[in-house]
Amino acid sequence: MGKLPPARSEAHVNILSYLATLSLTNDMDRLLIYCIWAERNGRLHRNRFRHPSANIKEIGKTINLRIAAIRIEDPQFSSSLFQAWHH
């Protein structure tokens, strides 16, 4: 991961510390960071506040779409992923 910006508060330090531990080669890490960042930007720039359950639902929907995309390449693997995800 590239160099992180300087921290502005204790909460910022905690977030940056967590982000520094992530391996951005993992699709789930990238998805979570994107969703958190999109929520942040919505709050700051569009005055849009979503309930946490809406964010969780969006993450689940994105995971389902990603698994569905795998179905084209490997239907059997995709089916096993869907079964694991929905249990």
N, C-alpha and C positions, 0 to 999 in steps of 0.2 A: 504494500500500500504506500502511496506517496506521503510526503510530509504533511502532517496535520497543522492547521492554523493554531495560533496561540489561544488559550482558553480565556473566556471573559467572565466566567462565574464558576462556582463549585459544581453546579449542574452541568455546565458545559464541559468541565474537566471530566466528570463521570461519563458523559456521552462519548467524548473523544477517546477516553481510555478504553471503553468498550469497543468502539469502532477500530481502534488500533489492534485489537485481538482477533478481529474477523479475518478469515481467509476469503477474499473476494472472488476466488475461483469457484466458490460454492453458490449455486443459483439461489438457494434460500437466503443466504446472507445478502445478496444483491437485491432480492425482492423485498426483504424487510427494510433495508436501508432506503430503497426507493419509496416504499409506502410511508415510512416515517417522514422522509423529506417532503413528499407530496402533501402530507397533512400539515406539516410546518408551513410550507409555502401557501397553502390554502388559508391558514389562519392569519399569516402575516400580510399577504397581498390581496386576498379576496374577502377577508373577514368571514370565512367559511369554517365553521366548527362542526366536525362530525363526531358522533358518538363512537367510542372505542369499538363497540360491536360492529359498526359499519366498516371500520378499518379491517377488523378480523375477517369479516365476510368477504371483503375485497381480496384479501390475501388468499383465502380459500378458493375463491373463484379463479384467481390467477393460477394457482397450483393445478386446479382441475383442467384449465386450458392448456397448461404446459404438458400435463400427462396426456391429454388428448392429442397434442401435436406429436408425441412419441409414438402414438398408435400407428401412424403411417409407416414408420420405420420398423417397429417391432410390436405387433399387436399383442403377443403373449406377455411381453414384459410390461406393456402399458396396462393390461388387465390386472396383473399382479400389483402394480403400483396403485391403481384405483382401489383395489380391495384393501391394501394396507392403509391408504389414506382415509378411507371411510370407516375404518374400525376404531 
